[in-house]
Amino acid sequence: RKSKITASRKLLLKSLMLAKAKEEWEQEIVDKQAEKERYLAERVTPLHTNGLSLSQLQDLCRELHEKVEIVDEERYDIEAKCNHNTREIKDLKIKVLDLRGKFKRPPLRRVRVSADAMLRALLGSKHKVSMDLRANLKSVKKEDTEKERPVEVGDWRKNVEAMSGMEGRKKMFDAAKSPTGQ
């Protein structure tokens, strides 16, 4: 199935979307900066130190110092609450993992179970039939092929010169071919 939009149209739409996103991002940055300036203008009054006497400057410094202490105490309290909450969250996560029962499972081992034992485990007391599969197999008697053919054991050093060369190999080949041996 072919798409209904061509590749060039897709590229054009993608570039338009990226341009729009960039404009909105820049506008968001400008809005945040304006909000910050408005908040600071509202909370922090500009200091006018021109024409103040020494005692008035000292009073102003004491006043600013008290405000800084109040803000610092609030910051410390908020930080302590935040640390307490993060510790509590960690503890709750550990409790959840413990309750879930996430244990490491041991690797399974191969166990040899007979058919009878398997049926007994599955059926319980209902199992009465014995399934001895090996007894049902046909018994095959091993033929004594070695007894039929007598093996001649001789001294290997005998006839070494006679067996060497091509004549000896032909004799060995002929001897293996015939059932009587010679």
TIPAMI-270842 format. One line per 8 residues: for each residue x, y, z of N, C-alpha, C. Coordinates in steps of 0.02 Angstrom, whole numbers, plus 50000, padded with zeros to 5 digits. Each point is the difference from the previous one (the first is absolute). Layout:
X Y Z X Y Z X Y Z  ...
//
This chain:
50041 49941 50000 49959 50059 50000 50043 50062 50000  49988 50045 49955 50038 50062 49998 49967 50052 50044  50041 50043 50029 49972 50053 50042 49970 50054 49955  49950 50035 50027 49965 50050 49960 50038 50065 49995  50050 50009 50044 50039 50062 50000 50068 49985 49968  50021 50043 49956 50065 49991 49967 50056 50018 50049  50060 49979 49982 50058 50012 50044 50014 50075 50006  49994 50037 49946 50014 50072 50002 49948 50035 50044
49937 49978 49997 49948 50030 50041 50013 49985 50074  50021 49937 50015 50018 49982 50069 50056 50044 50026  50051 50010 49959 50058 50042 50020 49978 50071 50013  49956 50027 49957 49975 50068 50009 49961 50006 50066  49956 49951 50012 49961 50001 50063 50044 49994 50061  50051 49958 49996 50046 49992 50056 50037 50064 50014  50024 50034 49948 50037 50063 50010 49954 50054 50028  49936 50002 49977 49952 50048 50027 49986 49987 50074
49993 49936 50018 49988 49982 50070 50060 50019 50044  50061 49988 49975 50059 50018 50039 50005 50076 50008  49984 50038 49948 50002 50073 50005 49949 50025 50051  49940 49971 50000 49947 50019 50048 50021 49983 50071  50030 49941 50009 50023 49979 50067 50055 50047 50025  50045 50021 49955 50054 50046 50020 49971 50067 50021  49950 50025 49963 49968 50064 50018 49967 49996 50069  49964 49945 50012 49966 49991 50064 50050 49994 50058
50055 49966 49988 50052 49992 50051 50031 50068 50018  50015 50040 49948 50028 50067 50013 49949 50043 50037  49936 49996 49982 49948 50038 50034 49995 49978 50074  50007 49935 50011 49997 49975 50069 50058 50027 50042  50059 50004 49970 50058 50027 50036 49988 50074 50017  49974 50038 49953 49985 50071 50013 49948 50007 50054  49948 49958 50000 49947 50003 50051 50028 49984 50069  50044 49950 50005 50030 49982 50064 50042 50057 50027
50038 50032 49956 50042 50057 50021 49957 50057 50025  49945 50015 49966 49955 50054 50020 49967 49983 50068  49980 49938 50010 49971 49978 50063 50049 50008 50057  50063 49982 49988 50052 50006 50050 50010 50073 50019  50004 50044 49951 50009 50072 50014 49940 50028 50038  49939 49979 49982 49941 50025 50035 50000 49977 50072  50018 49937 50012 50001 49973 50068 50052 50037 50043  50060 50010 49971 50052 50035 50038 49981 50072 50014
49967 50034 49953 49978 50069 50012 49947 50003 50054  49959 49948 50003 49947 49997 50050 50028 49985 50070  50048 49954 50005 50026 49978 50064 50057 50043 50026  50043 50022 49956 50060 50037 50020 49992 50073 49980  49998 50042 50051 49995 50072 49986 50071 50027 49987  50006 50046 49956 50067 50027 49986 50026 50039 50061  50064 49995 50012 50032 50034 50056 50020 50071 49981  49981 50047 50042 50022 50070 49990 50045 50018 50057
50064 49998 49989 50049 50014 50053 50027 50071 49995  49981 50036 49951 50026 50068 49992 49970 50045 50054  50042 50038 50032 49977 50050 50049 49981 49971 50068  50018 49937 50013 49984 49971 50065 50058 50010 50048  49984 50009 50063 50053 50009 50050 50027 49931 50019  50051 49999 50041 50033 49939 50020 49952 49956 50041  49962 50028 50045 49954 49962 50042 49943 49971 49956  49978 50038 49950 49947 49975 49956 50026 49942 49957
50063 50004 49977 50030 49945 49961 50008 49938 50044  50019 50010 50064 50006 49943 50045 49932 49967 50012  49948 50041 50008 49932 49972 50008 49978 49961 49938  50016 50028 49942 49983 49967 49937 50037 49932 49995  50064 50000 50020 50039 49937 49998 49971 49949 50048  49980 50022 50060 49970 49954 50048 49935 49971 49972  49960 50043 49970 49936 49979 49971 50012 49948 49945  50048 50014 49956 50016 49953 49945 50027 49934 50029
50040 50006 50053 50028 49940 50030 49945 49956 50030  49951 50030 50032 49944 49963 50028 49960 49965 49945  49989 50035 49944 49964 49970 49944 50038 49941 49972  50066 50007 49995 50042 49946 49974 49996 49940 50047  50002 50012 50066 49994 49945 50048 49934 49964 49994  49945 50038 49992 49934 49969 49993 49997 49956 49937  50026 50026 49946 50000 49962 49937 50044 49938 50006  50058 50008 50034 50045 49944 50009 49968 49945 50043
49963 50019 50052 49965 49951 50042 49946 49964 49959  49964 50036 49960 49949 49969 49957 50032 49950 49952  50056 50020 49970 50035 49956 49954 50024 49937 50036  50027 50008 50061 50023 49942 50038 49942 49953 50016  49944 50028 50022 49941 49959 50016 49975 49962 49939  49996 50034 49944 49977 49967 49938 50049 49945 49980  50065 50012 50006 50050 49950 49983 49995 49939 50046  49989 50012 50065 49993 49945 50048 49937 49959 49983
49945 50033 49984 49939 49964 49981 50011 49958 49938  50035 50030 49953 50014 49964 49936 50043 49938 50013  50052 50007 50042 50042 49942 50015 49961 49947 50038  49957 50021 50046 49958 49952 50037 49953 49963 49952  49971 50036 49953 49955 49968 49951 50037 49951 49955  50060 50017 49979 50037 49954 49956 50019 49937 50039  50020 50007 50064 50015 49941 50041 49938 49956 50009  49943 50032 50011 49938 49963 50009 49981 49963 49936
50010 50032 49943 49985 49969 49936 50045 49939 49989  50065 50006 50017 50045 49943 49994 49978 49942 50044  49982 50016 50062 49977 49947 50045 49937 49966 49974  49954 50039 49973 49938 49971 49973 50014 49957 49939  50048 50021 49959 50018 49959 49942 50028 49933 50022  50042 50001 50052 50029 49938 50026 49945 49955 50027  49952 50030 50037 49945 49960 50027 49958 49969 49944  49988 50039 49947 49961 49973 49944 50037 49941 49968
50065 50006 49991 50039 49945 49971 49997 49939 50046  50004 50010 50066 49996 49944 50046 49931 49967 49998  49948 50041 49996 49932 49973 49999 49986 49963 49935  50029 50023 49946 49989 49969 49935 50032 49931 49998  50049 49989 50042 50032 49935 50003 50048 49990 49942  50043 50047 49988 50047 49995 49945 50062 49964 50025  49999 49934 49992 50056 49960 50021 50035 49971 49939  50064 49985 50009 50037 49970 49946 49981 49926 49995
49977 49979 49942 49980 49931 49991 50060 49957 49985  50006 49942 50032 50058 49957 49986 49994 49968 49931  50055 49983 49970 49997 49967 49935 49970 49931 50007  49959 49981 49952 49967 49935 50003 50048 49945 49979  49995 49944 50035 50043 49943 49984 49958 49947 49965  50032 49963 49956 49966 49946 49965 49994 49940 50047  49940 49975 50008 49988 49944 50044 49972 49943 49959  50028 49941 50010 49975 49941 49964 49942 49971 50039
49942 49997 49968 49940 49973 50031 49973 49946 49954  49984 49944 50029 49971 49946 49959 49928 50018 49983  49973 49964 49952 49932 50013 49979 49951 49986 50057  50014 49947 50039 49957 49984 50057 50000 50055 50052  50059 50025 50016 50005 50053 50050 49965 50063 49975  50005 50014 49935 49968 50060 49972 49924 49993 50004  49974 49941 49981 49928 49989 50004 49976 50002 50072  50040 49973 50046 49981 50001 50070 49998 50072 50026
50046 50041 49977 50001 50070 50023 49941 50038 49971  49982 49985 49937 49944 50036 49968 49933 49976 50024  49991 49934 50003 49934 49971 50015 49990 49984 50074  50053 49994 50037 49994 49983 50071 49981 49928 50010  49949 49988 50042 49980 49932 50017 49961 49966 49944  49978 50037 49951 49961 49971 49945 50043 49957 49954  50065 50010 50003 50046 49965 49955 50007 49927 50022  49977 49954 49958 50005 49929 50015 50037 49962 49946
50000 50026 49939 50030 49965 49944 50075 50013 50000  50038 49947 49993 50073 50007 49996 50020 50011 49928  50040 50049 49989 50023 50013 49932 50074 49988 49997  50019 49939 49994 50070 49984 49992 50014 49998 49925  50025 50053 49974 50010 50006 49928 50055 49954 49975  50049 49987 50042 50055 49958 49978 49978 49927 49992  49951 49979 50040 49976 49931 49996 49961 49989 49935  49970 50052 49973 49962 49993 49938 50043 49999 49937
50063 50016 50008 50045 49999 49942 50016 49928 49980  50010 49990 49937 50019 49934 49976 50072 49986 50021  50012 49941 50021 50068 49982 50020 50036 49974 49938  50057 50025 49987 50040 49980 49943 50061 49963 50026  50009 49938 49976 50058 49961 50023 50060 50018 49956  50055 50009 50034 50061 50017 49965 50029 49936 49970  50011 50001 49935 50026 49941 49966 50074 49995 50013  50019 49939 50009 50070 49988 50013 50037 49994 49933
50015 50055 49970 50035 49999 49936 50073 49983 50008  50026 50016 50059 50071 49986 50010 50013 49926 50007  49951 49962 50027 50010 49928 50010 49995 49962 49935  49963 50024 49952 49991 49965 49937 50065 50001 49960  50035 50056 50002 50060 50006 49959 50061 49992 50045  50038 49947 49991 50059 49992 50042 50054 50049 49980  50030 50029 50049 50052 50049 49988 50067 49966 50009  50041 50007 49950 50066 49970 50003 50049 50051 50029
50031 49980 50052 50050 50043 50031 50067 49968 49987  50042 50036 49966 50065 49972 49983 50055 50049 50017  50059 49978 49988 50056 50043 50015 50008 50049 49942  50003 50061 50015 50003 50051 49947 50069 50003 49969  50048 49975 50036 50068 50002 49973 50011 49948 49946  49955 49950 49999 50007 49947 49951 49977 50025 49932  50034 49984 49949 49986 50018 49931 50000 50075 49988  50041 50039 50036 50004 50072 49990 50027 50014 49930
50051 49965 49981 50028 50012 49934 49952 49978 49945  49962 49947 50012 49953 49975 49949 49941 50048 49993  49980 50031 50054 49943 50045 49997 50019 50070 49975  50063 50016 50002 50020 50066 49976 49996 50002 49925  49987 50059 49973 49995 50009 49928 49929 49988 49976  49991 50000 49934 49933 49994 49971 49973 49929 50005  50044 49951 49998 49976 49931 50004 49968 49988 50068  50029 50025 50052 49974 49991 50068 49933 50034 50008
49991 50056 49970 49937 50036 50006 49945 49962 49963  50017 49971 49944 49951 49962 49963 49979 49938 50039  50048 49968 50033 49984 49942 50042 49954 50019 50057  50013 50058 50032 49958 50023 50056 49930 50014 49976  49996 50030 49939 49934 50016 49972 49961 49937 49984  50034 49952 49970 49967 49936 49984 49980 49964 50063  50041 50002 50052 49985 49965 50062 49938 50031 50033  49992 50065 49997 49942 50034 50030 49937 49985 49961
50006 49988 49934 49942 49987 49958 49971 49931 50011  50043 49952 50007 49975 49931 50007 49980 49987 50072  49943 49964 50010 49976 49989 50068 50042 49949 50039  50034 49957 49965 50039 49948 50036 50066 50027 50023  50025 50051 49969 50064 50029 50022 50054 49987 49950  50013 49936 49976 50053 49986 49953 49979 49952 49947
//
